[in-house]
Amino acid sequence: MVCRMFRIEAEVDNDRRDLLRSRLRDTNLAASPVLAALRGTPGEREVPLHVWASDSSGGLAGGLVGHTWATWLHVTYLWVDARYRGAGLGGRLLARAERIARADRACTAARLETWDFQAPDFYTGQGYDVVSVIPDYPPGITEYTLTKRLR
């Protein structure tokens, strides 16, 4: 007979976090031939991808922070200083990251998340498709997940 008594805790415990991550990875590898095939290949590792724009004084005009993994570019942050918005800088930063992901890292797609007050229209204008809409995340705000095939 299996004991059904559990002690549930809520605390920060890095050792157990690492053990959980390891066990989840092993479970996922056993369940997914796709993830198992990635094991030991360059595509298995997340590789940072950062693109920066400086203004004429050397200050930060904008930037993109993301990573590539398993033939996907994941854009984590894209920001352009208010003084340079509307001048095409965001599109140039995004296009540069997509070009690096496609040409240097063999990525075939990109994904990102944005909120309704940020830039969903900007991203659809760059060829991204909305694949998920989460209302009230956080309350009063809608989050969008968008993807794009990289050609």
N, CA, C and O atoms as a GROMACS GRO file, in nm:
protein
  604
    1MET      N    1   0.083  -0.117   0.000
    1MET     CA    2   0.000   0.000   0.000
    1MET      C    3   0.089   0.125   0.000
    1MET      O    4   0.190   0.130   0.071
    2VAL      N    5   0.052   0.226  -0.081
    2VAL     CA    6   0.126   0.350  -0.090
    2VAL      C    7   0.073   0.449   0.013
    2VAL      O    8  -0.048   0.469   0.024
    3CYS      N    9   0.162   0.509   0.087
    3CYS     CA   10   0.124   0.610   0.186
    3CYS      C   11   0.081   0.737   0.116
    3CYS      O   12   0.153   0.785   0.029
    4ARG      N   13  -0.033   0.793   0.148
    4ARG     CA   14  -0.085   0.914   0.087
    4ARG      C   15  -0.068   1.037   0.176
    4ARG      O   16  -0.137   1.138   0.159
    5MET      N   17   0.024   1.028   0.271
    5MET     CA   18   0.051   1.140   0.360
    5MET      C   19   0.165   1.222   0.300
    5MET      O   20   0.272   1.168   0.272
    6PHE      N   21   0.144   1.348   0.282
    6PHE     CA   22   0.245   1.437   0.226
    6PHE      C   23   0.259   1.560   0.314
    6PHE      O   24   0.163   1.604   0.377
    7ARG      N   25   0.376   1.614   0.318
    7ARG     CA   26   0.399   1.743   0.383
    7ARG      C   27   0.427   1.842   0.271
    7ARG      O   28   0.526   1.828   0.198
    8ILE      N   29   0.344   1.942   0.256
    8ILE     CA   30   0.358   2.043   0.152
    8ILE      C   31   0.423   2.167   0.214
    8ILE      O   32   0.378   2.216   0.317
    9GLU      N   33   0.529   2.217   0.149
    9GLU     CA   34   0.601   2.333   0.199
    9GLU      C   35   0.611   2.439   0.090
    9GLU      O   36   0.609   2.407  -0.029
   10ALA      N   37   0.621   2.562   0.132
   10ALA     CA   38   0.646   2.673   0.039
   10ALA      C   39   0.766   2.749   0.091
   10ALA      O   40   0.756   2.827   0.185
   11GLU      N   41   0.880   2.725   0.030
   11GLU     CA   42   1.002   2.794   0.070
   11GLU      C   43   1.101   2.790  -0.046
   11GLU      O   44   1.091   2.705  -0.134
   12VAL      N   45   1.195   2.881  -0.044
   12VAL     CA   46   1.302   2.882  -0.144
   12VAL      C   47   1.406   2.780  -0.101
   12VAL      O   48   1.462   2.788   0.008
   13ASP      N   49   1.431   2.684  -0.188
   13ASP     CA   50   1.526   2.577  -0.160
   13ASP      C   51   1.594   2.543  -0.292
   13ASP      O   52   1.540   2.468  -0.373
   14ASN      N   53   1.712   2.598  -0.314
   14ASN     CA   54   1.781   2.582  -0.442
   14ASN      C   55   1.821   2.437  -0.470
   14ASN      O   56   1.821   2.394  -0.586
   15ASP      N   57   1.856   2.363  -0.366
   15ASP     CA   58   1.893   2.223  -0.388
   15ASP      C   59   1.774   2.143  -0.441
   15ASP      O   60   1.787   2.067  -0.537
   16ARG      N   61   1.658   2.161  -0.378
   16ARG     CA   62   1.539   2.090  -0.425
   16ARG      C   63   1.494   2.141  -0.561
   16ARG      O   64   1.444   2.064  -0.642
   17ARG      N   65   1.511   2.271  -0.586
   17ARG     CA   66   1.479   2.326  -0.718
   17ARG      C   67   1.562   2.257  -0.825
   17ARG      O   68   1.510   2.217  -0.929
   18ASP      N   69   1.692   2.242  -0.800
   18ASP     CA   70   1.780   2.178  -0.896
   18ASP      C   71   1.745   2.030  -0.915
   18ASP      O   72   1.748   1.979  -1.026
   19LEU      N   73   1.711   1.963  -0.806
   19LEU     CA   74   1.669   1.823  -0.814
   19LEU      C   75   1.540   1.811  -0.895
   19LEU      O   76   1.528   1.722  -0.979
   20LEU      N   77   1.445   1.898  -0.868
   20LEU     CA   78   1.319   1.898  -0.944
   20LEU      C   79   1.345   1.921  -1.092
   20LEU      O   80   1.288   1.851  -1.176
   21ARG      N   81   1.430   2.019  -1.125
   21ARG     CA   82   1.463   2.049  -1.265
   21ARG      C   83   1.524   1.926  -1.331
   21ARG      O   84   1.488   1.892  -1.444
   22SER      N   85   1.614   1.860  -1.262
   22SER     CA   86   1.680   1.740  -1.315
   22SER      C   87   1.579   1.627  -1.340
   22SER      O   88   1.581   1.562  -1.444
   23ARG      N   89   1.492   1.606  -1.243
   23ARG     CA   90   1.393   1.498  -1.258
   23ARG      C   91   1.291   1.530  -1.367
   23ARG      O   92   1.249   1.440  -1.440
   24LEU      N   93   1.252   1.656  -1.378
   24LEU     CA   94   1.161   1.695  -1.486
   24LEU      C   95   1.227   1.676  -1.622
   24LEU      O   96   1.165   1.626  -1.715
   25ARG      N   97   1.354   1.717  -1.633
   25ARG     CA   98   1.428   1.698  -1.759
   25ARG      C   99   1.432   1.550  -1.796
   25ARG      O  100   1.404   1.513  -1.910
   26ASP      N  101   1.468   1.465  -1.700
   26ASP     CA  102   1.476   1.322  -1.727
   26ASP      C  103   1.340   1.264  -1.768
   26ASP      O  104   1.332   1.183  -1.860
   27THR      N  105   1.234   1.307  -1.700
   27THR     CA  106   1.098   1.262  -1.735
   27THR      C  107   1.061   1.307  -1.875
   27THR      O  108   1.005   1.230  -1.953
   28ASN      N  109   1.092   1.433  -1.908
   28ASN     CA  110   1.061   1.486  -2.041
   28ASN      C  111   1.139   1.414  -2.149
   28ASN      O  112   1.084   1.383  -2.255
   29LEU      N  113   1.266   1.387  -2.125
   29LEU     CA  114   1.348   1.316  -2.223
   29LEU      C  115   1.294   1.175  -2.248
   29LEU      O  116   1.294   1.127  -2.362
   30ALA      N  117   1.248   1.110  -2.143
   30ALA     CA  118   1.193   0.976  -2.158
   30ALA      C  119   1.061   0.977  -2.235
   30ALA      O  120   1.029   0.882  -2.305
   31ALA      N  121   0.984   1.085  -2.221
   31ALA     CA  122   0.851   1.093  -2.283
   31ALA      C  123   0.853   1.150  -2.424
   31ALA      O  124   0.759   1.128  -2.501
   32SER      N  125   0.959   1.224  -2.460
   32SER     CA  126   0.960   1.293  -2.589
   32SER      C  127   1.082   1.256  -2.672
   32SER      O  128   1.194   1.291  -2.635
   33PRO      N  129   1.062   1.185  -2.783
   33PRO     CA  130   1.175   1.154  -2.871
   33PRO      C  131   1.239   1.281  -2.928
   33PRO      O  132   1.359   1.283  -2.957
   34VAL      N  133   1.160   1.386  -2.946
   34VAL     CA  134   1.213   1.511  -3.000
   34VAL      C  135   1.314   1.572  -2.902
   34VAL      O  136   1.425   1.608  -2.942
   35LEU      N  137   1.275   1.583  -2.774
   35LEU     CA  138   1.367   1.638  -2.675
   35LEU      C  139   1.486   1.545  -2.654
   35LEU      O  140   1.599   1.592  -2.635
   36ALA      N  141   1.464   1.415  -2.659
   36ALA     CA  142   1.574   1.320  -2.644
   36ALA      C  143   1.675   1.336  -2.758
   36ALA      O  144   1.796   1.325  -2.735
   37ALA      N  145   1.627   1.362  -2.878
   37ALA     CA  146   1.716   1.379  -2.993
   37ALA      C  147   1.799   1.507  -2.982
   37ALA      O  148   1.908   1.516  -3.039
   38LEU      N  149   1.749   1.607  -2.910
   38LEU     CA  150   1.824   1.731  -2.889
   38LEU      C  151   1.942   1.711  -2.794
   38LEU      O  152   2.039   1.787  -2.799
   39ARG      N  153   1.933   1.611  -2.708
   39ARG     CA  154   2.032   1.588  -2.603
   39ARG      C  155   2.171   1.577  -2.664
   39ARG      O  156   2.194   1.498  -2.755
   40GLY      N  157   2.263   1.658  -2.614
   40GLY     CA  158   2.401   1.653  -2.660
   40GLY      C  159   2.428   1.729  -2.788
   40GLY      O  160   2.541   1.728  -2.838
   41THR      N  161   2.327   1.795  -2.844
   41THR     CA  162   2.348   1.874  -2.965
   41THR      C  163   2.358   2.022  -2.928
   41THR      O  164   2.320   2.060  -2.817
   42PRO      N  165   2.410   2.106  -3.019
   42PRO     CA  166   2.414   2.249  -2.990
   42PRO      C  167   2.275   2.309  -2.966
   42PRO      O  168   2.262   2.407  -2.892
   43GLY      N  169   2.172   2.252  -3.026
   43GLY     CA  170   2.037   2.304  -3.009
   43GLY      C  171   1.982   2.283  -2.869
   43GLY      O  172   1.882   2.345  -2.833
   44GLU      N  173   2.045   2.196  -2.791
   44GLU     CA  174   1.997   2.169  -2.656
   44GLU      C  175   2.018   2.289  -2.562
   44GLU      O  176   1.943   2.308  -2.467
   45ARG      N  177   2.119   2.368  -2.590
   45ARG     CA  178   2.159   2.475  -2.500
   45ARG      C  179   2.095   2.608  -2.538
   45ARG      O  180   2.089   2.642  -2.656
   46GLU      N  181   2.048   2.682  -2.438
   46GLU     CA  182   2.004   2.820  -2.462
   46GLU      C  183   2.128   2.905  -2.482
   46GLU      O  184   2.220   2.904  -2.401
   47VAL      N  185   2.129   2.981  -2.593
   47VAL     CA  186   2.243   3.068  -2.623
   47VAL      C  187   2.192   3.212  -2.625
   47VAL      O  188   2.102   3.244  -2.702
   48PRO      N  189   2.249   3.298  -2.541
   48PRO     CA  190   2.204   3.437  -2.538
   48PRO      C  191   2.219   3.505  -2.674
   48PRO      O  192   2.314   3.477  -2.748
   49LEU      N  193   2.126   3.593  -2.705
   49LEU     CA  194   2.134   3.676  -2.826
   49LEU      C  195   2.092   3.817  -2.785
   49LEU      O  196   1.976   3.840  -2.749
   50HIS      N  197   2.187   3.911  -2.791
   50HIS     CA  198   2.162   4.050  -2.754
   50HIS      C  199   2.199   4.139  -2.871
   50HIS      O  200   2.300   4.117  -2.937
   51VAL      N  201   2.117   4.240  -2.897
   51VAL     CA  202   2.142   4.338  -3.002
   51VAL      C  203   2.124   4.476  -2.940
   51VAL      O  204   2.022   4.501  -2.875
   52TRP      N  205   2.221   4.566  -2.961
   52TRP     CA  206   2.217   4.697  -2.898
   52TRP      C  207   2.225   4.808  -3.001
   52TRP      O  208   2.285   4.790  -3.107
   53ALA      N  209   2.164   4.922  -2.970
   53ALA     CA  210   2.175   5.042  -3.053
   53ALA      C  211   2.219   5.156  -2.963
   53ALA      O  212   2.160   5.180  -2.858
   54SER      N  213   2.323   5.228  -3.006
   54SER     CA  214   2.372   5.345  -2.934
   54SER      C  215   2.340   5.470  -3.014
   54SER      O  216   2.338   5.467  -3.137
   55ASP      N  217   2.315   5.580  -2.943
   55ASP     CA  218   2.294   5.706  -3.013
   55ASP      C  219   2.430   5.772  -3.038
   55ASP      O  220   2.534   5.716  -3.004
   56SER      N  221   2.428   5.891  -3.098
   56SER     CA  222   2.554   5.957  -3.137
   56SER      C  223   2.641   5.993  -3.018
   56SER      O  224   2.762   6.012  -3.035
   57SER      N  225   2.584   6.003  -2.899
   57SER     CA  226   2.666   6.034  -2.780
   57SER      C  227   2.713   5.906  -2.710
   57SER      O  228   2.780   5.914  -2.607
   58GLY      N  229   2.678   5.790  -2.765
   58GLY     CA  230   2.720   5.664  -2.706
   58GLY      C  231   2.623   5.609  -2.603
   58GLY      O  232   2.648   5.506  -2.541
   59GLY      N  233   2.510   5.679  -2.584
   59GLY     CA  234   2.410   5.633  -2.488
   59GLY      C  235   2.325   5.521  -2.547
   59GLY      O  236   2.321   5.502  -2.668
   60LEU      N  237   2.257   5.450  -2.460
   60LEU     CA  238   2.172   5.339  -2.504
   60LEU      C  239   2.045   5.395  -2.568
   60LEU      O  240   1.965   5.461  -2.503
   61ALA      N  241   2.028   5.368  -2.698
   61ALA     CA  242   1.910   5.412  -2.771
   61ALA      C  243   1.804   5.303  -2.775
   61ALA      O  244   1.685   5.332  -2.789
   62GLY      N  245   1.846   5.178  -2.762
   62GLY     CA  246   1.754   5.065  -2.765
   62GLY      C  247   1.829   4.934  -2.758
   62GLY      O  248   1.952   4.930  -2.770
   63GLY      N  249   1.753   4.828  -2.739
   63GLY     CA  250   1.818   4.699  -2.734
   63GLY      C  251   1.718   4.585  -2.733
   63GLY      O  252   1.600   4.603  -2.705
   64LEU      N  253   1.769   4.468  -2.763
   64LEU     CA  254   1.692   4.345  -2.762
   64LEU      C  255   1.772   4.242  -2.685
   64LEU      O  256   1.891   4.223  -2.710
   65VAL      N  257   1.706   4.174  -2.593
   65VAL     CA  258   1.767   4.066  -2.516
   65VAL      C  259   1.681   3.941  -2.540
   65VAL      O  260   1.559   3.944  -2.524
   66GLY      N  261   1.746   3.835  -2.576
   66GLY     CA  262   1.676   3.710  -2.597
   66GLY      C  263   1.772   3.594  -2.594
   66GLY      O  264   1.885   3.607  -2.547
   67HIS      N  265   1.727   3.480  -2.645
   67HIS     CA  266   1.813   3.364  -2.656
   67HIS      C  267   1.759   3.274  -2.768
   67HIS      O  268   1.644   3.287  -2.810
   68THR      N  269   1.844   3.185  -2.813
   68THR     CA  270   1.801   3.084  -2.909
   68THR      C  271   1.806   2.949  -2.840
   68THR      O  272   1.891   2.923  -2.754
   69TRP      N  273   1.714   2.864  -2.879
   69TRP     CA  274   1.706   2.728  -2.825
   69TRP      C  275   1.623   2.644  -2.922
   69TRP      O  276   1.514   2.684  -2.963
   70ALA      N  277   1.675   2.530  -2.957
   70ALA     CA  278   1.602   2.430  -3.036
   70ALA      C  279   1.540   2.490  -3.162
   70ALA      O  280   1.422   2.468  -3.190
   71THR      N  281   1.617   2.562  -3.237
   71THR     CA  282   1.579   2.628  -3.363
   71THR      C  283   1.477   2.740  -3.346
   71THR      O  284   1.409   2.776  -3.442
   72TRP      N  285   1.464   2.794  -3.226
   72TRP     CA  286   1.374   2.906  -3.200
   72TRP      C  287   1.452   3.023  -3.142
   72TRP      O  288   1.543   3.005  -3.060
   73LEU      N  289   1.415   3.142  -3.184
   73LEU     CA  290   1.458   3.266  -3.120
   73LEU      C  291   1.349   3.304  -3.020
   73LEU      O  292   1.232   3.309  -3.057
   74HIS      N  293   1.386   3.331  -2.896
   74HIS     CA  294   1.291   3.381  -2.798
   74HIS      C  295   1.334   3.522  -2.761
   74HIS      O  296   1.440   3.543  -2.702
   75VAL      N  297   1.250   3.619  -2.796
   75VAL     CA  298   1.276   3.758  -2.761
   75VAL      C  299   1.221   3.782  -2.621
   75VAL      O  300   1.101   3.769  -2.597
   76THR      N  301   1.310   3.816  -2.528
   76THR     CA  302   1.270   3.840  -2.390
   76THR      C  303   1.234   3.985  -2.369
   76THR      O  304   1.130   4.016  -2.311
   77TYR      N  305   1.320   4.076  -2.415
   77TYR     CA  306   1.297   4.220  -2.403
   77TYR      C  307   1.331   4.289  -2.534
   77TYR      O  308   1.428   4.254  -2.600
   78LEU      N  309   1.251   4.387  -2.571
   78LEU     CA  310   1.284   4.480  -2.680
   78LEU      C  311   1.242   4.617  -2.631
   78LEU      O  312   1.125   4.639  -2.600
   79TRP      N  313   1.336   4.709  -2.626
   79TRP     CA  314   1.307   4.843  -2.576
   79TRP      C  315   1.377   4.946  -2.663
   79TRP      O  316   1.490   4.926  -2.706
   80VAL      N  317   1.305   5.056  -2.689
   80VAL     CA  318   1.360   5.170  -2.762
   80VAL      C  319   1.332   5.295  -2.680
   80VAL      O  320   1.219   5.317  -2.636
   81ASP      N  321   1.434   5.377  -2.660
   81ASP     CA  322   1.419   5.504  -2.588
   81ASP      C  323   1.311   5.587  -2.656
   81ASP      O  324   1.302   5.590  -2.779
   82ALA      N  325   1.230   5.654  -2.576
   82ALA     CA  326   1.117   5.733  -2.628
   82ALA      C  327   1.159   5.833  -2.735
   82ALA      O  328   1.082   5.861  -2.826
   83ARG      N  329   1.281   5.887  -2.726
   83ARG     CA  330   1.329   5.984  -2.825
   83ARG      C  331   1.344   5.924  -2.964
   83ARG      O  332   1.344   5.997  -3.064
   84TYR      N  333   1.356   5.792  -2.972
   84TYR     CA  334   1.384   5.728  -3.101
   84TYR      C  335   1.269   5.641  -3.151
   84TYR      O  336   1.280   5.576  -3.256
   85ARG      N  337   1.160   5.639  -3.076
   85ARG     CA  338   1.044   5.558  -3.120
   85ARG      C  339   0.983   5.620  -3.244
   85ARG      O  340   0.980   5.742  -3.259
   86GLY      N  341   0.936   5.534  -3.333
   86GLY     CA  342   0.876   5.580  -3.458
   86GLY      C  343   0.976   5.602  -3.568
   86GLY      O  344   0.938   5.638  -3.680
   87ALA      N  345   1.104   5.581  -3.540
   87ALA     CA  346   1.209   5.602  -3.641
   87ALA      C  347   1.255   5.471  -3.703
   87ALA      O  348   1.349   5.471  -3.783
   88GLY      N  349   1.190   5.360  -3.669
   88GLY     CA  350   1.226   5.231  -3.728
   88GLY      C  351   1.333   5.154  -3.652
   88GLY      O  352   1.374   5.046  -3.696
   89LEU      N  353   1.378   5.207  -3.539
   89LEU     CA  354   1.486   5.141  -3.465
   89LEU      C  355   1.441   5.006  -3.409
   89LEU      O  356   1.518   4.909  -3.415
   90GLY      N  357   1.321   4.996  -3.356
   90GLY     CA  358   1.272   4.868  -3.303
   90GLY      C  359   1.269   4.761  -3.410
   90GLY      O  360   1.309   4.647  -3.385
   91GLY      N  361   1.222   4.796  -3.528
   91GLY     CA  362   1.219   4.702  -3.639
   91GLY      C  363   1.358   4.658  -3.681
   91GLY      O  364   1.380   4.542  -3.715
   92ARG      N  365   1.453   4.752  -3.678
   92ARG     CA  366   1.591   4.719  -3.715
   92ARG      C  367   1.655   4.625  -3.613
   92ARG      O  368   1.725   4.531  -3.649
   93LEU      N  369   1.629   4.651  -3.483
   93LEU     CA  370   1.683   4.563  -3.380
   93LEU      C  371   1.625   4.422  -3.393
   93LEU      O  372   1.698   4.323  -3.385
   94LEU      N  373   1.494   4.414  -3.412
   94LEU     CA  374   1.427   4.285  -3.425
   94LEU      C  375   1.476   4.212  -3.550
   94LEU      O  376   1.503   4.092  -3.544
   95ALA      N  377   1.487   4.282  -3.662
   95ALA     CA  378   1.534   4.220  -3.786
   95ALA      C  379   1.677   4.168  -3.772
   95ALA      O  380   1.709   4.061  -3.823
   96ARG      N  381   1.762   4.243  -3.702
   96ARG     CA  382   1.900   4.199  -3.681
   96ARG      C  383   1.904   4.070  -3.598
   96ARG      O  384   1.977   3.977  -3.632
   97ALA      N  385   1.824   4.065  -3.491
   97ALA     CA  386   1.820   3.944  -3.408
   97ALA      C  387   1.767   3.825  -3.489
   97ALA      O  388   1.821   3.715  -3.480
   98GLU      N  389   1.663   3.847  -3.567
   98GLU     CA  390   1.608   3.739  -3.651
   98GLU      C  391   1.711   3.691  -3.752
   98GLU      O  392   1.722   3.571  -3.777
   99ARG      N  393   1.786   3.785  -3.812
   99ARG     CA  394   1.888   3.748  -3.910
   99ARG      C  395   1.997   3.663  -3.846
   99ARG      O  396   2.038   3.561  -3.903
  100ILE      N  397   2.044   3.703  -3.728
  100ILE     CA  398   2.146   3.625  -3.658
  100ILE      C  399   2.092   3.487  -3.623
  100ILE      O  400   2.159   3.386  -3.643
  101ALA      N  401   1.969   3.483  -3.571
  101ALA     CA  402   1.908   3.355  -3.533
  101ALA      C  403   1.895   3.262  -3.653
  101ALA      O  404   1.924   3.143  -3.643
  102ARG      N  405   1.854   3.317  -3.765
  102ARG     CA  406   1.832   3.236  -3.886
  102ARG      C  407   1.966   3.195  -3.949
  102ARG      O  408   1.989   3.077  -3.974
  103ALA      N  409   2.053   3.292  -3.974
  103ALA     CA  410   2.175   3.265  -4.051
  103ALA      C  411   2.283   3.196  -3.969
  103ALA      O  412   2.350   3.106  -4.019
  104ASP      N  413   2.301   3.238  -3.844
  104ASP     CA  414   2.412   3.186  -3.764
  104ASP      C  415   2.374   3.071  -3.673
  104ASP      O  416   2.459   2.993  -3.630
  105ARG      N  417   2.243   3.059  -3.642
  105ARG     CA  418   2.201   2.959  -3.543
  105ARG      C  419   2.094   2.864  -3.596
  105ARG      O  420   2.037   2.786  -3.519
  106ALA      N  421   2.065   2.872  -3.725
  106ALA     CA  422   1.972   2.781  -3.793
  106ALA      C  423   1.832   2.782  -3.732
  106ALA      O  424   1.762   2.680  -3.733
  107CYS      N  425   1.790   2.896  -3.679
  107CYS     CA  426   1.655   2.906  -3.624
  107CYS      C  427   1.553   2.917  -3.736
  107CYS      O  428   1.578   2.978  -3.840
  108THR      N  429   1.439   2.857  -3.714
  108THR     CA  430   1.332   2.859  -3.814
  108THR      C  431   1.210   2.938  -3.768
  108THR      O  432   1.117   2.960  -3.846
  109ALA      N  433   1.210   2.981  -3.641
  109ALA     CA  434   1.094   3.053  -3.588
  109ALA      C  435   1.137   3.141  -3.471
  109ALA      O  436   1.245   3.125  -3.414
  110ALA      N  437   1.048   3.235  -3.437
  110ALA     CA  438   1.072   3.325  -3.324
  110ALA      C  439   0.944   3.335  -3.243
  110ALA      O  440   0.834   3.315  -3.294
  111ARG      N  441   0.960   3.366  -3.114
  111ARG     CA  442   0.844   3.384  -3.026
  111ARG      C  443   0.875   3.495  -2.926
  111ARG      O  444   0.991   3.524  -2.895
  112LEU      N  445   0.767   3.556  -2.876
  112LEU     CA  446   0.781   3.661  -2.777
  112LEU      C  447   0.649   3.682  -2.707
  112LEU      O  448   0.544   3.635  -2.753
  113GLU      N  449   0.653   3.754  -2.596
  113GLU     CA  450   0.532   3.793  -2.524
  113GLU      C  451   0.534   3.945  -2.513
  113GLU      O  452   0.639   4.007  -2.501
  114THR      N  453   0.415   4.004  -2.517
  114THR     CA  454   0.402   4.149  -2.499
  114THR      C  455   0.267   4.177  -2.436
  114THR      O  456   0.176   4.095  -2.443
  115TRP      N  457   0.253   4.293  -2.373
  115TRP     CA  458   0.127   4.333  -2.313
  115TRP      C  459   0.052   4.428  -2.404
  115TRP      O  460   0.110   4.487  -2.495
  116ASP      N  461  -0.078   4.442  -2.379
  116ASP     CA  462  -0.162   4.525  -2.466
  116ASP      C  463  -0.116   4.670  -2.472
  116ASP      O  464  -0.137   4.736  -2.574
  117PHE      N  465  -0.055   4.724  -2.367
  117PHE     CA  466  -0.012   4.863  -2.368
  117PHE      C  467   0.128   4.879  -2.426
  117PHE      O  468   0.176   4.992  -2.443
  118GLN      N  469   0.194   4.769  -2.457
  118GLN     CA  470   0.328   4.776  -2.514
  118GLN      C  471   0.318   4.781  -2.667
  118GLN      O  472   0.297   4.889  -2.724
  119ALA      N  473   0.333   4.668  -2.734
  119ALA     CA  474   0.352   4.675  -2.878
  119ALA      C  475   0.295   4.561  -2.960
  119ALA      O  476   0.360   4.517  -3.054
  120PRO      N  477   0.175   4.510  -2.928
  120PRO     CA  478   0.126   4.399  -3.012
  120PRO      C  479   0.112   4.439  -3.159
  120PRO      O  480   0.141   4.359  -3.248
  121ASP      N  481   0.068   4.561  -3.186
  121ASP     CA  482   0.054   4.605  -3.326
  121ASP      C  483   0.188   4.618  -3.396
  121ASP      O  484   0.200   4.590  -3.515
  122PHE      N  485   0.290   4.661  -3.323
  122PHE     CA  486   0.425   4.668  -3.379
  122PHE      C  487   0.468   4.529  -3.426
  122PHE      O  488   0.517   4.514  -3.537
  123TYR      N  489   0.450   4.429  -3.341
  123TYR     CA  490   0.495   4.293  -3.374
  123TYR      C  491   0.415   4.233  -3.490
  123TYR      O  492   0.473   4.167  -3.577
  124THR      N  493   0.284   4.254  -3.493
  124THR     CA  494   0.208   4.201  -3.607
  124THR      C  495   0.253   4.271  -3.735
  124THR      O  496   0.254   4.211  -3.842
  125GLY      N  497   0.290   4.398  -3.724
  125GLY     CA  498   0.344   4.470  -3.840
  125GLY      C  499   0.479   4.418  -3.886
  125GLY      O  500   0.520   4.441  -3.999
  126GLN      N  501   0.548   4.347  -3.798
  126GLN     CA  502   0.677   4.286  -3.832
  126GLN      C  503   0.661   4.142  -3.878
  126GLN      O  504   0.759   4.070  -3.896
  127GLY      N  505   0.536   4.098  -3.897
  127GLY     CA  506   0.511   3.964  -3.949
  127GLY      C  507   0.481   3.859  -3.844
  127GLY      O  508   0.474   3.741  -3.876
  128TYR      N  509   0.464   3.899  -3.720
  128TYR     CA  510   0.433   3.804  -3.613
  128TYR      C  511   0.284   3.778  -3.609
  128TYR      O  512   0.203   3.866  -3.639
  129ASP      N  513   0.246   3.656  -3.570
  129ASP     CA  514   0.107   3.616  -3.555
  129ASP      C  515   0.076   3.596  -3.407
  129ASP      O  516   0.155   3.537  -3.334
  130VAL      N  517  -0.040   3.644  -3.364
  130VAL     CA  518  -0.085   3.622  -3.228
  130VAL      C  519  -0.130   3.477  -3.216
  130VAL      O  520  -0.215   3.431  -3.292
  131VAL      N  521  -0.071   3.404  -3.120
  131VAL     CA  522  -0.108   3.264  -3.099
  131VAL      C  523  -0.174   3.241  -2.964
  131VAL      O  524  -0.231   3.135  -2.939
  132SER      N  525  -0.167   3.342  -2.876
  132SER     CA  526  -0.228   3.328  -2.745
  132SER      C  527  -0.261   3.466  -2.690
  132SER      O  528  -0.184   3.561  -2.704
  133VAL      N  529  -0.377   3.475  -2.628
  133VAL     CA  530  -0.420   3.597  -2.562
  133VAL      C  531  -0.462   3.558  -2.420
  133VAL      O  532  -0.547   3.471  -2.402
  134ILE      N  533  -0.402   3.623  -2.321
  134ILE     CA  534  -0.434   3.594  -2.181
  134ILE      C  535  -0.486   3.722  -2.117
  134ILE      O  536  -0.408   3.810  -2.082
  135PRO      N  537  -0.619   3.732  -2.101
  135PRO     CA  538  -0.674   3.851  -2.036
  135PRO      C  539  -0.643   3.852  -1.886
  135PRO      O  540  -0.630   3.747  -1.823
  136ASP      N  541  -0.632   3.971  -1.832
  136ASP     CA  542  -0.609   3.989  -1.687
  136ASP      C  543  -0.481   3.924  -1.637
  136ASP      O  544  -0.478   3.867  -1.528
  137TYR      N  545  -0.374   3.932  -1.718
  137TYR     CA  546  -0.244   3.881  -1.675
  137TYR      C  547  -0.140   3.990  -1.691
  137TYR      O  548  -0.081   4.001  -1.798
  138PRO      N  549  -0.115   4.070  -1.588
  138PRO     CA  550  -0.181   4.077  -1.458
  138PRO      C  551  -0.317   4.144  -1.469
  138PRO      O  552  -0.354   4.190  -1.577
  139PRO      N  553  -0.393   4.150  -1.360
  139PRO     CA  554  -0.529   4.206  -1.365
  139PRO      C  555  -0.533   4.342  -1.435
  139PRO      O  556  -0.456   4.433  -1.404
  140GLY      N  557  -0.626   4.352  -1.531
  140GLY     CA  558  -0.644   4.475  -1.606
  140GLY      C  559  -0.557   4.487  -1.730
  140GLY      O  560  -0.570   4.583  -1.805
  141ILE      N  561  -0.469   4.390  -1.751
  141ILE     CA  562  -0.377   4.392  -1.865
  141ILE      C  563  -0.394   4.261  -1.942
  141ILE      O  564  -0.420   4.156  -1.883
  142THR      N  565  -0.379   4.267  -2.073
  142THR     CA  566  -0.384   4.148  -2.157
  142THR      C  567  -0.244   4.117  -2.207
  142THR      O  568  -0.174   4.206  -2.257
  143GLU      N  569  -0.204   3.992  -2.194
  143GLU     CA  570  -0.075   3.948  -2.247
  143GLU      C  571  -0.098   3.873  -2.378
  143GLU      O  572  -0.192   3.795  -2.391
  144TYR      N  573  -0.009   3.898  -2.474
  144TYR     CA  574  -0.013   3.831  -2.604
  144TYR      C  575   0.115   3.750  -2.621
  144TYR      O  576   0.224   3.796  -2.584
  145THR      N  577   0.102   3.631  -2.676
  145THR     CA  578   0.217   3.554  -2.723
  145THR      C  579   0.209   3.555  -2.875
  145THR      O  580   0.104   3.528  -2.933
  146LEU      N  581   0.321   3.585  -2.938
  146LEU     CA  582   0.327   3.594  -3.084
  146LEU      C  583   0.441   3.507  -3.136
  146LEU      O  584   0.542   3.488  -3.068
  147THR      N  585   0.424   3.456  -3.256
  147THR     CA  586   0.529   3.377  -3.320
  147THR      C  587   0.544   3.422  -3.465
  147THR      O  588   0.456   3.486  -3.522
  148LYS      N  589   0.659   3.387  -3.522
  148LYS     CA  590   0.688   3.420  -3.661
  148LYS      C  591   0.778   3.311  -3.718
  148LYS      O  592   0.873   3.268  -3.653
  149ARG      N  593   0.748   3.267  -3.838
  149ARG     CA  594   0.836   3.176  -3.911
  149ARG      C  595   0.948   3.260  -3.970
  149ARG      O  596   0.922   3.364  -4.031
  150LEU      N  597   1.071   3.216  -3.952
  150LEU     CA  598   1.187   3.287  -4.008
  150LEU      C  599   1.224   3.222  -4.141
  150LEU      O  600   1.254   3.103  -4.146
  151ARG      N  601   1.221   3.298  -4.246
  151ARG     CA  602   1.249   3.245  -4.378
  151ARG      C  603   1.392   3.269  -4.419
  151ARG      O  604   1.433   3.230  -4.528
   0.00000   0.00000   0.00000
